[in-house]
Amino acid sequence: MNKSITWLAGSLSVFGIIVPTLALDNSIGEAGINAHRLHEQPHNLTGRKIAIGQVEIGRPGQFGLDKVAAWNPSFRLAGVYFRNKNVTANGNLDNHAAMVATVMVSRDKRIPGVAPDARLYSAAVGALKQGGQPEECLASQHIAQQNSGDVRAINFSFGESLQQDPRENAKLDGNALLTQCIDWSARVHDVLYVIAGNQGKGGIPIPTDHYNGITTAYTAKRQGQFSKVDFANLSALPQGIGRRLIKREINVGTRRSISLVAPGNKIALYDLSGKISEVSGTSFAAPHITASVALLQEFGDRQLKTKQPNWSLDSRRHQVMKAVLLNSADKLTDQGDGLLLGMVRTVLSKRNQTWLESDAYQDPQIPLDIEMGTGHLNAFRAYQQFSAGQWKPDSGVPSLGWNYETISYQKQHDYVIENPLPKGSYVSITLVWDRHVELKDTNNNDQYDIGETFSDRGLNNLDLYLLSATDQTTTKSTCSSVSKVDSTEHIFCQVPATGLYKIRVDYPQLIHQQTQPYGLAWWTFSPETNP
């Protein structure tokens, strides 16, 4: 890689030829995200016919187009581009992009990908000297429009430098052009963007300050399982000798960046020459999440095709995917009684603290832990969450489910859980919605063009509560998530007394529109979902 590519890549990766360790197999197996279980019968989910995307500085190689010595790619791509145009043979090839693609769609038996049969579209934006955020936005839009406009998730394993941002005194405040572009595209193209968290020592934070997608940190193995946030992740509270550096790495104010963590330490992958290298970084955590969307969406489309009850096209919404992935994350190991919802690992911060010791657990105004978000990606638990189906408010709902809904200003939606929740059990509830960014479409062609900008119309405020089923107000709520600055609310709390409970979504503060779409997922104790 040239210097500009190395600087902007979404991780500080060290490449070196090693003896094959099958680390990716571990990262997609039980030690990692447990996607391998979904590949097998009876699930048989490999991402068939599901389109996902990749935007990076460079691109992976395409069989039949690129002529690289000693190269035999382990995947086939649905399309490769330079920004919004077809790419030339051997143009913009990059080891980093090839390795990220391997995580997602490798069909190699030694190093399989998360979704080997997904349709991956990849765009290279070019080196820094050749362009910047406008060109990166153009490439993102182009990928979102592929597969007849049906791309379910797009992976960003690179970032832009604050030093290169044209704004005076640029900060991670959500106002960079690329950040606004990502939030606009998520809403307009209905695609889930997955962004590699910043590890660039102040260098590559944009667009980690987006609202409408997922930003990831990465984990390393401890006792044979990916469970500890790696020390190389810089996201942390701005304390100590690194205070000035860390402040450049995290969002302005109290809004958190990291949504989820996934495996990213010592991952064995193929480079462009077909050699196996061991790499580390958020660049390789993000594609675990992106490709997991393909597995879930293959299942969802299967449900639609067979016209299953409690299922609709809402299953394709990016808000639903985000809520499902975040809500099903592992936090603490269940002891076999189901009180911790069948979770299979205890996730540790860099200081060896669990989620129960985080400010997110203790403060209702902080929905996400600054290092681990809601916890560790578990593709099989996400499948369990998703497969529970869609359930509407203002009637009884099962202990496990999701919904996509639109709420009006100063209204509430109640989801009454049909079965009593036992004392000492935990509940996990996640609510997500979009910041509303609009394109200033100067030529009225309904798409972004170089030179155009975006308008941030703001973020409506939604709140989330767990209440006794008989409570009419939120003054005595059992648990709550009431951030004023985040587009995610997340509850993870212990039930204080056996009884009937309900989930409430509240819309107390209007910023731009009278109605607000949202995605909601919940997981509470159920004997049927015990491990």
N, C-alpha and C positions, 0 to 999 in steps of 0.2 A: 504493500500500500504506500502511496505517496504521503507526505507529511500532512496534507490537508485532510485526507481520508482518515489517517490515524487519529488526528486531533478531534474530529467530529464523530467518530464511531461511538456507538452508545455504550461502550465499555472499554476499560483499560485492559485489553486482552494480551496475553503473552502466548505467541504461537511457537510450538516446538514439536518435532516429530517424536512420538512415543510408541511404546508397545500398546496395541489395542487393549483398552480397559473396559469397553462396552459401557462407558459412563452414561451415554445417552439412554441406553437400554435401562440402566438403573434409574435414570431420571424420569423415564416414562412408565416405569414399573412401580412396585409397591414401595420402594425406597423414595420414590419421587412423587409424581402426580397420579399414579395408578391408572393411566390411560390404557395400558396394555390389557387390563381386564375388560375394557370396552371393545378392544379389537377381537376378543375371543367370543365364541358362542356362550350364551344365546344372544348376546348384544350385536356382535358382528358390525361394529361401527368403525369405519376407517375414513370418513369424510367424503364418501362418494358423491359426486355431482355438486359439492358445495364449493363455492368460490371464495377464496381469501386473497389478501394482497400483501405486498411488501414494497416499502419505499425506503431507499438507502442512497448513499453517495454513489456506490457502484451496484453491480447486479450479479447474480449467479449465471453460470453458463447454461446455454440451451442446446440440447442435443440436436444435431443436424444443422445448426446455424454457426456455432463457434467451433473453430478448429484449434484445439489446444493439445499439445503433445502430452501423451501419457495420461490423458484425462478421459474418464468414463463416469459420468455423473450418476448418482444413485437416485435421481428423480427426473421427472419430466415436467416442464413448466407449461402452463396454459398460454402464457404470453410474456414477452419481455420488451421493455421500452426504454428509450431515453427521454425522460420527462413525459411529454404527451405524444411522442412520435415513435415509430418503429425504430429499433436500434440496429446499428450496422454490425455485421459479423465481427466478433472479437473486440467490439467496442465496449468500454466501461466495465470490463470484467473485474471482479473483486473477490478476494478470498473471504473477507468478512461476510459479504452478502451470501456467498455460497454456503458458508457454515450455518448462517441463520436459516436459510432455506432447507438445509439438511434436517435441522430440528423439526421443522414443520412437516415436510413431505417426503423424506427419504424412504425408499422402498428396499433399502439394503437390509439383509437379514442380520448382519452383525451390528449395524447401527441404524435401527429403524426410526422413522419419524413419528410424531404424535398423530398425524392424520395423513398417512401415506397416499391415500387416493383423492385427497382434496385437489381442487384446481387452483394453482398458485399463479397469480399475475404479479410481475415484478417490474418496478421502474427505478432506473438510476437517475439521480438528479445532477450528477456531475460534481467535479471538484469545486472548492470554494471560489477559486478565481473565475470560474465560469458562470457563477450565479449565486443565488442566496434564497431567502425565504419566499419571494414571489415564484421562483422556479420550483421550489419544493412544494408549494401549494398547488401549482399547476400539475405536477406529477401525482400528487395525492388525489386530486379531483379526477385525473385520467384513470387511475386504478379503480376508484370508486365507481366509475361508469362502465367498467368492463363486465363481461358476462351478462350483457343486456341490462346493465344497471343493478345486478343482483350479486353484490359482493358483501359478505356477512361481517368480515373483520379485516382490518389492515394493520400490519405490523410496522412499527417504527423502531428500528434498532440503531438509530443515530439521533443526533441533536444539533441544534444551532447554538453558536456562541453568543453570550451577552455582549462580548466585546465587538462582535460584528453587527449587532442589531443597530439600525440607524437611529433609533430613538435616543434622545439625550438622557443620560443617567438611567439607562435601561434596567428594568427590574423584572422579577418573576411575578408580575401582577395580572397575567392573563391578557395583556394588550399587545403582545408581539403579533405581527401579521400572520405568522405561521400558526401560532396558538389559536388566534381567532378563526383562521381557516379550518383548522381541525374541528373546532366546535361547530362551525357552520356546516361543514361537510357531514359530520355525525348526524346532525338533525335533518339536513336536506336529503342526503343519500341513504339515511338510516343504516349506518355502518358503525361497528364498534372499533374504535381506534385503541390499539394497545401500544403504549409508549415505554421504551426502556428508561428506567430511572437514571438520574444523573450520577456519574462517577468521575466527572472531568476536572476536579480541582478548580471549580469556578468556570469551566470552559464550555460545557455543552448542555445547559439546562433547558433551553427552549426546544420543544413545547411541553415540558413536564408540568407547566402551570395551567394546562388545559382543565376543563371541567367535565366534559361529556364522555370521556373514555376511561381507560384504566392505565395507571402508571405502576410499574413494578420495580421492586427491589429483588435481590437474589439471595438464595440460601446456599449454605455449604452442608456437607454431611457431618453428622455427629452420631456415633454409634450405629453406623450403617444406614442412616436415614437423613434425607435432606430436611433439616429442621432448625438451623441457626442462621440468622441474618449475618451475612459475611461482613467482615470488618472493612472490606473495600467499599461497601455502600456508604456514601457520605451523608445521606439523609439522617439527621439527628437534631436534637435540640441545640441551639447555638450557645454552647457553654465551653469554658476552658480555653486552651491556647489556640484552638482552631476556630474560635467564634466568628471572626471576620470572614474566613473562607466558607464556613458552613452557612452563614447568612446569605451568601451568594448562591447557595445550592438549593435553598428551600423557598417556598412561596412567601410573598410579602404578607404580613399579618399572621393570623392564626389558622388560615386554611391549610389543610394538610395536602400533600402531593401523592404519597404512596398509597395505592389502593389494595395491593395484593403482593405476595411474594411467591416466587417459583424457583426451581432449581437453576443454578447458574455457575457453580463452582466446579472446576475440573471436569468439564464436559468434553467427551471425545467425539470429534466430528471430522468429516472429509473436507479437505481444501480443494482448490481448483485442479490440482494435479493428481487428485485421487489419494493423497497421503492423509493419514490420520494424525490430527493434532489435538492437543489438550488445551482448552480455552476456558476462561472464566469471565463473568460479567453479566450485567443486566441485559446486554444484547442477546444473550442466550436464554435468559429467563422469559423475556417477552414473547418469543415465538411458541413457548410451551402454552401460554395463555391463548394466543391467537389461534393456534391449531386446535386447541380444545373446543373453541367455538364451532369449528367444522364438525367435530364429533357430535356435539349437542344438536347442531342444526340438521345433520343427517337424520338423527332420531326424530327431531321435530317435524321434518318434512315427511318422514315415514308415518307419523301420527296423522298428519293432514291427509295424506294419500288414502289412508284406511278409514278416514272420517271418525276418529276416536272422540268420545265425549270429553267435555272440558278441555277442548283444544281448538285453537283458531290461528289465523294468520298473525295474531299478536305474538306468537312464539318466535317470530323472526325479528321482532323489534330489538334495537340495540340496547334500549333501557332494560328489557327483560333479561338479555344475556348478561349485562353488567350486574344486575341485582342477583341473579342466580349464581354467578361465579363468586361474587363477594360473600354472599350469605352462606354458601356451602363450604367456605374455607375452614381448614383445620386450625384450632387454637390450642386445645388441651386434650390429652389422651383420655378417651372414655374407658372406664374400668370394667365395662361389660354389662352394666345395668341400664345403659341408655340415657342416663341423666345428663351426660355431656354429648348427647345426640349422635353417638357413634363415631366421633372424631378419632383419628388414628395416630395423631402425633401432637406433642407439645412443642410449640414454636417458641424459640428463644431469641431475644434481642441481642445486640452486640454485648450488652452487659449481663447477659444470662437472665434477663427478666422475662416473665411470662405475660400474657395479655392481661391477667388479673392484676398485675402490678403497674399497668400502664395508666396514663391520665385519661385515655379513651374509655377505659372501664369505669373510672371513678367520676368523670365529669360529663354530664349530659350534653354539654355544649361542644364536646370534642368527639366526633364519631369515629375517627380513624387513628390508630397508633402511628406515630411519625415514622417508625422504622418498618413495621410489618402490615400496615393497613388494617384489613379485617382478619388477616391470617394467611395461611399457606394454601396455594391452589391444590385442589383434589378433584381431578376430572371425574372420578367415579361418584363422589358425593355430589358434584354438580349435576351429573346425570340423574341421581336419585332426586335431587331438588327439582329439576326440570320435569322429570317424568311424572311428578305428582299432579301436574296439570294446572289449568287456569281456573280461578275461583273468584267470583264477583263479591263486592261488599254488600253490607246490609242484609246478610243471610248467613247461615251456618257454613263454616269452612272447615276442612280437615286440618289435622295437626301440621301438615306439610303442604306447601303449594306456592303459587305465584300469580301475579295478575298485572295486566297493563290497563290503565284506567286514566280518565281525565277528570280532574276535580275543579270546581268553581271556587272563586275567591270567597273566603269566610264560611266555607262549607267543611264538613268532616265526612270521611268514609270509615265505617266500622266493619271489621271482619271478626265475627264472633267464632271462636274456636270451639268446635262441637264437643270435644272430649275434655274432661277436667285435667288440669295440669298438676302433677304431684309436687308437693313441697320438696325443695332441694334440686329439682330438675332445672335445666337451663333453657332459655329461649334465644333464638337468633333471628333477627328481623332486619331487613335492609330495604331502604327506600332510596331511589335515585331518580333524578330528573335533569333536564338540560338547561344550561345557560342559553339564552336566546341571542344568537349572533346572526346578523343579516348581511348579505352582500350588497355593496353599493355598485349596482350593475349599470355602469354608465352607458353601455351600448345595448342594454335590454335583450341580451341573448340567453339569459337564464344560466349563465355559467361564469366562473372566474376567468378573467383575462389579466395578463401582466399589466400592471399599472393601476388596477382596481384595488379597492380597500374594503374593509368590513366595518360594521357598526355594532357595538355591543349594547344590546337593549337591556342587559342586566339579568339577574337571577332572582326569580320569585322565591319566597321563603316557604318551605313546607316543613312540618314537624311530625314526629313519630312517637307514639305512645303504646305502652302495654297497660291495660286497665282491667280491673275487675269487670266481669260481664254486666254487672248491674250499675256501674258508675256512669253518670251522665256527663260529668265534667272531668277535666284533666288535673284538677287541683290535688287529687290524691292518687296520682298515677303510680303504678308499681315500678315502672321504668320508663325512661324517655330519652330521646335524642333530639336536641333542639338547637343545633348549630345555626348561627345567623349568616354564615359565610360559605358553607359547603353546599355542593349539589348532591351530597350523599348524607343520609341519616342511617345510623347503625346501632341497633340494640343487641347487647349480649349480656344477659343478666340472669340471676337465679330466682326462681319462683319462691316467694316467702311463705305461702300457705296453699295447701291443696284447694283447688276450686276451678270455676269457670272464668275464662279471661277473654279479652278481645283486643285486637290491634286497631289503633285509630291513626288515620292519616289526616292531618289538619293543614289548611291553607290560610294562615293568619295574616300574611303580609304580601301585598301585591306590588310588583315593581314594573311589570310591562303588560301582561295580558290577564284578562279575567279568568281564563281557564288554563290549567297546567296539566299536560300529560305526565304520567310517572310510571315507573316500574317498581314492583314490590315483590319480595320473596320472604317467606317465613318458614322456620323449622322449629317445631316444639316437640316435646316428648310424645312418643307413640310406641306402644309395645311392638308394632309391626316393623318399626325401623331400628330396633335394637341391633347392635352388632352381632 
